[in-house]
């Protein structure tokens, strides 16, 4: 799961985007990955650009949720999730 470890520069929004002015990097405390009825939680190292979580799941269609706890007490969805099949 990708982390917001870097701040964003100012940019002007396109008609379908919100403007971002001096965006600050998000600070995370925990990363969560839920697939079907299984969930895994990991502490986050904000000096890294990724959180790697591994979970064994059954083959077939299911639901996936990936999100973070923030240092300020809030939460955020994971913007990107990469899934890899391990042998």
TIKE-292311 format. One line per 2 residues: number of its first residue (from 0); for each residue x, y, z of N, C-alpha, C. Coordinates in pm, 1 decimal, always signed. Example, Ala and Ser with C-alpha at 12.3 -4.5 7.8 and 13.67 -1.06 7.14 Angstrom:
<torros>
0) +1319.0:-569.0:+780.0:+1230.0:-450.0:+780.0:+1320.0:-330.0:+780.0; +1285.0:-225.0:+708.0:+1367.0:-106.0:+714.0:+1290.0:+3.0:+787.0;
</torros>
This chain:
<torros>
0) +85.2:-116.0:+0.0:+0.0:+0.0:+0.0:+90.1:+122.6:+0.0; +64.9:+213.2:-89.0:+146.1:+334.1:-98.2:+117.9:+430.6:+15.0;
2) +219.7:+494.2:+64.6:+205.4:+590.9:+172.1:+220.3:+731.9:+118.8; +170.2:+831.0:+191.3:+185.3:+971.5:+155.4:+308.3:+1028.3:+221.3;
4) +424.1:+971.0:+194.4:+546.1:+1007.6:+265.2:+608.8:+1136.2:+214.2; +557.8:+1191.0:+105.5:+615.5:+1312.8:+50.9:+507.9:+1418.9:+42.4;
6) +547.7:+1545.6:+58.6:+451.8:+1654.4:+44.7:+426.1:+1680.2:-102.8; +315.8:+1746.3:-131.8:+280.0:+1778.0:-269.0:+305.8:+1924.7:-297.2;
8) +356.6:+1954.2:-415.4:+374.5:+2092.2:-456.5:+238.3:+2151.7:-492.9; +232.6:+2284.8:-494.3:+110.0:+2351.8:-536.6:+80.1:+2316.1:-681.7;
10) -46.7:+2303.8:-714.9:-85.3:+2288.4:-854.4:-225.6:+2341.4:-872.9; -256.8:+2381.2:-995.5:-390.6:+2426.6:-1026.5:-473.6:+2306.9:-1067.1;
12) -596.9:+2305.6:-1021.5:-683.1:+2191.5:-1047.9:-739.2:+2196.3:-1189.0; -753.9:+2079.3:-1247.3:-830.7:+2066.3:-1369.6:-978.0:+2074.9:-1331.0;
14) -1069.2:+2090.0:-1425.3:-1211.6:+2106.8:-1390.5:-1268.4:+1995.9:-1301.8; -1211.4:+1876.5:-1307.2:-1265.1:+1763.7:-1230.2:-1181.0:+1731.4:-1106.8;
16) -1088.5:+1820.1:-1067.8:-1004.7:+1796.8:-950.7:-1014.7:+1914.3:-854.6; -980.1:+1890.4:-728.8:-966.5:+1997.2:-630.6:-824.3:+2050.3:-636.9;
18) -807.8:+2179.1:-610.8:-674.1:+2237.8:-607.4:-599.9:+2187.8:-484.1; -468.5:+2183.4:-492.4:-385.7:+2145.0:-379.3:-283.1:+2254.7:-358.6;
20) -288.5:+2318.4:-243.4:-198.4:+2428.4:-215.1:-110.3:+2389.6:-97.7; +20.7:+2377.5:-125.9:+118.7:+2341.7:-23.4:+73.0:+2221.5:+58.2;
22) +43.1:+2113.9:-9.1:-0.7:+1992.4:+58.6:+108.4:+1937.1:+148.3; +71.0:+1885.9:+262.5:+166.2:+1828.3:+356.9:+153.7:+1676.8:+355.6;
24) +264.4:+1610.3:+379.1:+265.4:+1464.1:+384.2:+179.0:+1415.0:+499.3; +104.9:+1310.3:+474.5:+25.4:+1246.9:+579.8:+119.3:+1166.2:+669.0;
26) +90.4:+1160.5:+797.7:+168.1:+1080.4:+892.9:+77.6:+968.0:+943.2; +119.8:+844.3:+918.1:+39.6:+727.3:+951.9:+92.6:+657.2:+1077.2;
28) +3.6:+586.5:+1144.9:+44.5:+504.4:+1258.6:+25.2:+355.6:+1229.5; -84.8:+319.3:+1163.7:-114.2:+179.1:+1134.1:-171.0:+165.5:+993.2;
30) -142.2:+50.3:+930.5:-198.1:+14.7:+800.3:-287.9:-107.5:+819.5; -402.8:-107.3:+754.1:-499.4:-216.3:+764.8:-528.3:-272.4:+626.1;
32) -537.9:-404.0:+617.7:-579.0:-471.0:+495.7:-683.6:-574.1:+534.1; -801.8:-561.6:+474.3:-909.2:-656.8:+501.1:-951.3:-718.1:+368.5;
34) -945.7:-851.0:+361.8:-989.7:-924.9:+243.9:-1088.2:-1030.3:+291.8; -1210.9:-1019.1:+244.8:-1315.7:-1109.5:+291.6:-1333.9:-1092.9:+441.4;
36) -1325.8:-1202.8:+517.4:-1342.3:-1195.5:+662.2:-1208.7:-1195.9:+736.9; -1097.3:-1183.6:+663.4:-964.8:-1179.8:+725.7:-911.7:-1037.4:+727.6;
38) -842.1:-1000.8:+836.3:-783.3:-867.3:+846.6:-643.6:-877.0:+906.1; -553.3:-792.0:+856.6:-418.1:-781.8:+909.4:-390.2:-634.0:+936.9;
40) -315.3:-608.5:+1044.6:-280.6:-472.1:+1084.8:-129.7:-465.5:+1102.6; -70.1:-354.1:+1060.9:+74.1:-336.6:+1073.9:+103.4:-193.2:+1117.0;
42) +205.9:-176.6:+1200.5:+251.3:-41.1:+1230.7:+323.2:+13.6:+1107.4; +325.0:+145.1:+1093.6:+379.4:+209.2:+974.0:+509.0:+281.7:+1007.4;
44) +606.7:+267.0:+919.9:+732.0:+341.4:+926.5:+720.6:+455.3:+824.8; +698.2:+578.4:+872.5:+676.1:+692.2:+784.0:+799.9:+734.2:+705.5;
46) +914.3:+671.7:+730.9:+1033.3:+702.2:+649.9:+1035.1:+619.3:+521.3; +944.5:+523.5:+508.4:+935.1:+439.1:+389.4:+820.0:+488.6:+302.4;
48) +823.3:+452.6:+174.8:+718.0:+492.3:+82.1:+612.7:+385.1:+61.6; +617.3:+279.6:+138.8:+522.5:+170.3:+120.3:+501.5:+95.7:+251.4;
50) +388.6:+30.5:+261.3:+361.2:-62.9:+371.2:+329.9:-196.4:+304.5; +401.0:-300.5:+341.8:+380.6:-431.8:+281.2:+311.1:-521.1:+382.9;
52) +194.6:-570.8:+344.8:+117.6:-660.1:+429.9:+88.7:-786.5:+350.6; +108.0:-901.4:+412.2:+81.3:-1028.4:+346.1:-29.4:-1101.0:+420.5;
54) -122.0:-1157.4:+344.0:-233.3:-1230.7:+401.9:-269.5:-1345.1:+307.3; -299.1:-1460.8:+362.0:-337.0:-1575.5:+281.2:-488.8:-1576.0:+266.2;
56) -534.8:-1585.7:+141.5:-678.9:-1583.5:+115.1:-716.3:-1696.3:+20.7; -843.5:-1730.6:+22.8:-897.2:-1833.5:-66.4:-911.7:-1776.0:-206.7;
58) -904.6:-1862.3:-305.7:-926.8:-1822.5:-443.4:-1073.7:-1787.9:-462.5; -1101.2:-1687.4:-543.6:-1239.2:-1651.8:-575.2:-1268.5:-1505.2:-548.8;
60) -1388.1:-1464.8:-583.9:-1431.5:-1326.0:-569.2:-1455.8:-1292.7:-422.0; -1412.2:-1172.0:-380.9:-1429.5:-1128.6:-242.4:-1421.1:-976.5:-235.9;
62) -1430.1:-919.8:-118.4:-1417.4:-775.5:-97.9:-1281.0:-744.0:-40.1; -1228.3:-625.0:-73.8:-1099.2:-579.6:-23.9:-1114.8:-437.5:+27.9;
64) -1056.3:-410.1:+144.7:-1050.2:-275.0:+200.3:-908.8:-251.4:+251.3; -852.8:-134.3:+220.6:-718.2:-99.1:+265.5:-722.8:+45.5:+313.9;
66) -674.0:+68.9:+436.7:-682.5:+203.3:+493.5:-576.8:+221.7:+600.8; -561.9:+346.0:+647.3:-459.8:+382.7:+744.8:-520.9:+459.5:+860.7;
68) -460.0:+445.8:+979.4:-483.2:+538.1:+1090.4:-379.4:+648.4:+1078.6; -419.8:+773.2:+1102.4:-330.2:+887.8:+1095.4:-285.8:+930.7:+1234.6;
70) -168.9:+994.4:+1242.7:-118.9:+1043.9:+1371.9:-215.5:+1142.2:+1436.8; -291.3:+1217.4:+1356.5:-383.5:+1317.0:+1411.1:-515.3:+1256.2:+1457.9;
72) -527.2:+1123.4:+1455.7:-647.9:+1056.3:+1503.1:-747.2:+1023.8:+1393.2; -725.4:+1074.7:+1273.5:-814.7:+1047.3:+1161.6:-778.9:+917.8:+1092.3;
74) -841.3:+895.4:+978.3:-810.5:+778.1:+897.6:-815.0:+816.6:+750.2; -755.9:+733.3:+666.1:-750.9:+759.0:+522.5:-753.5:+627.8:+447.0;
76) -827.0:+625.4:+337.1:-821.2:+510.3:+247.7:-682.6:+502.1:+185.9; -640.8:+383.2:+149.9:-518.5:+366.5:+71.5:-551.1:+410.0:-70.7;
78) -467.6:+494.0:-128.2:-492.8:+542.8:-263.1:-457.1:+438.4:-368.3; -360.1:+353.0:-338.4:-317.7:+248.2:-430.0:-298.8:+119.7:-351.0;
80) -337.9:+9.0:-410.4:-315.5:-122.9:-352.3:-265.1:-213.2:-465.3; -150.5:-273.9:-445.1:-95.3:-368.0:-541.8:-109.0:-508.0:-483.8;
82) -164.2:-597.9:-561.1:-186.1:-736.0:-517.1:-93.0:-825.6:-598.2; -24.9:-913.0:-527.5:+68.9:-1003.4:-593.3:+42.9:-1145.7:-544.0;
84) +34.6:-1239.3:-636.1:+18.5:-1380.4:-600.9:+155.1:-1436.4:-566.4; +168.5:-1493.8:-448.4:+293.8:-1555.9:-405.3:+279.4:-1706.6:-415.4;
86) +384.1:-1770.8:-460.5:+381.4:-1917.0:-472.8:+421.1:-1980.7:-341.8;
</torros>
